[in-house]
Amino acid sequence: MRYGPVLSENLSMQETNTGRDDSRQVTRRRFIHTAAATAAAATVVRTSRTVRAEANDRIGVGFVGVGGRGVSHVRTVKELIKGGENLEIVAVCDAYAPRMKKVAEEFKAKTYMKHQDLLADKDVDVVCISSPDRLHIAQALDAVRAGKDVYCEKPLGHWSQIAQAKELRDETFKRGRVVQVGTQGTSSAIWAEVGELIKKGIVGKPRLIQAGYYRNGDWGERMPIPDRNAKPGPDLDWEAFLGDAPKVPFSVERFFSWRMFLDYAGGPSTDLLPHVFTPFVYMLGLGCPDQAVGSGGIFQYTDYGREVPDTFNCCLDYPEKLSVVLVCTLANDYNTGPSIRGDEGALTFDATSWEEGCKNVQFHPQSHGKGAGKKAQKIELKSTKLGSTAEHWRDFLQCVRSRQKPKSHMGFGYCVHTALAMAMQALLKQKVAKYDAKKEEVVF
């Protein structure tokens, strides 16, 4: 089955491209971009009925990267199939053959060592990318250009890949593909409900967001090494693993525990904070920040060759005169809920699991001055369904069939990635990162 190449006319290219609703302040650049996108969509709108007519066809899924997170996606899709979703697990791909063959045998899938070969498989309609961070964008770009829709694990890319993220965003819209970034907490309907409250002015003008991710342990980075004697060869493609990273001699630690190394990962900045940050980008319709600063370092886990921070904090300043402060430590798991503070009051969230979403929201008015007349209240949210990987997949698959935008689409994905990558680079360079909105470039 092959789905049509266009997104539904219900998908606003303007909103998707920036992650922000700019209906009140459309710049000349955005107007030109939106007009061009609308014209392009009009030339292919004749095919949209065909797309919808095929909406009940089986969707073939290919998986690129089947390590811990990757195989969990395969199992999620298997459960969706058991639940009635018309899907087929077609193929798996991994740079480490023993891992790939084990998953393929369990799920009766074809095997490919090269992701390009998987993309050439006519039975593969959508691709799930769960490879190391550094490979996400390149593989997603290849998939989009091959006419596939993509579920791409967070982070969207490596912290050094801001320009590449822009290229992926632009190619996604140009080619009318559906790309879902794997921040599964955004599949909860709660965020849309809170977003509506903010638009209606419950907190007045938002001025400060505070949020964090807390963990006691470094297991996320110190991943297990299944074979200490593994070496490059027919069953281990070291060059494919490196991608565009610096060419270094093979090391089993780098290959299997790649999240410890700056060449391939960013620690909390790109592994954990996307879960925390994306819902706020979603609720407030944020684009890219004007500037970002980062702080932190390796404070706790100093007894081995770890390169990425175990403590990371950042401050992002937005053109809406809003600051976002994000903090993360792997030394302590005591959780304090996030908040949105405005000039008329504050919203506080009970978010015990960012992967699931929020369970409780409360409003606190100003003690005096503007907003003091409002009443404190526990907000009863209509939706009690929390986010999950399965729910995120359902949203993605629905959009594959309808050609509408998914919850964590490329507009948000680009803005989240750019902001956190700016902060990570600011930490490493010990400088302030500034975003040139006209050129869509970062300068220090």
VENJO-V713103 format. One line per field, one symbol per residue. phi: phi as a letter, one per 40 degrees, with the letter a starting at -180 (. if undefined). burial: + if it has 9 or more other ideal C-beta (glycine too) atoms within 8 Angstrom, else -. A space follows every 50 residues. Layout:
# VENJO-V713103
phi->???
burial->???
This chain:
# VENJO-V713103
phi->.bcccbcdcccccccccbgbcbccaccccccccccccccccccbcccccc dcccccccbcbbbbgbcdccccccccccccccchccbaccabbacbcdcc ccccccbfbcbacbccccccccccbbbbbbcddccdccccccccccgbcb bbdccdacccbcccccccdccdcccgcbbbcccccccccdccccdccccc gcbgccbabbaabbabibccccccbcacccadidbaccccccfccdcbcc acccccbcccbccbabgddbcbcdcccddcccccgcccccaabbahicbb bbcaccbccbbababbbbccgbbbbbbabbcabcbbccabbbcbibbbbc bcaccchcbabbbbcccagcgcccbcaccccccbcccacccccccccccd ccgcccdbccccdccccccccdcccccccfbccbbccccfbbbb
burial->--++++++--+-++++++++-+---+---++-++--++-++--++-++-- ++-+----+++++++++-++++++-++++++---+-++++++++++++++ +-++--+-+-+++++-+++-+--+++++++++++++++++++++---+++ +++++++++-++-++++++-+++-++++++++++++++-++++++-++-- -+++-++++++++++--+-++++-+----+-----+++-+++--+----- -++++++++++--++++++++++++++++++++++++++-++++-+-+++ +----+-+++++++++++---+++++++++-------+++++++++++++ +--+++++--+++-++----++-+----+-+----+++++++++++++++ +++++++++++++++++++++++++++-----+++++----+-+
